[in-house]
Amino acid sequence: KESYLGALNLTNEALTMYPSNYQGLSAMVTDIRITCPIFAVWSQMHNVTFYVVNQTRGDINIADVDSDIEAILGRYEPKTPEQRRYFSAMQGLFYHFVWHDMIDEKFHEKQVLIVGQDVLPNATYSHCAYWISKDLVLPYAALD
């Protein structure tokens, strides 16, 4: 409540959108600084696929930054049935693109692909419209 979000009177709304724990804070910061800025740019582009990995792993139970690359390269070590499904979904998505020079035909150009245990198409992603409407996304995007 003493953060910038609190100063904008957004704390209560933010707490209804995300869990009140480390995973929720991590998801909110990731949305504002990384995912939603990419989403904002992607929404202005044509013939570009946007996907978000939400499969968690590790002791702190968050989706990490390189699990997609590790799955594609075969270095991801699944430990649960859900992680095995994710590994297969990520490799399937990538290899279809490599072999056919396009994302699987069942997905449309302007869909966000949410990659967890399966690849699920969605019209938008999470809370990006909210954060973009509050003008928090582009000014606070991670530039590194």
HELIX and SHEET records of a PDB file:
HELIX    1   1 TYR A    4  ALA A    7  1                                   4    
HELIX    2   2 THR A   11  MET A   17  1                                   7    
HELIX    3   3 TYR A   22  THR A   30  1                                   9    
HELIX    4   4 ASP A   31  THR A   35  3                                   5    
HELIX    5   5 CYS A   36  TRP A   42  1                                   7    
HELIX    6   6 SER A   67  ILE A   72  1                                   6    
HELIX    7   7 PRO A   81  HIS A  100  1                                  20    
HELIX    8   8 CYS A  128  SER A  133  1                                   6    
SHEET    1   A 3 PHE A  50  VAL A  53  0                                        
SHEET    2   A 3 VAL A 112  VAL A 115  1                                        
SHEET    3   A 3 VAL A 119  ASN A 122 -1                                        
END                                                                             
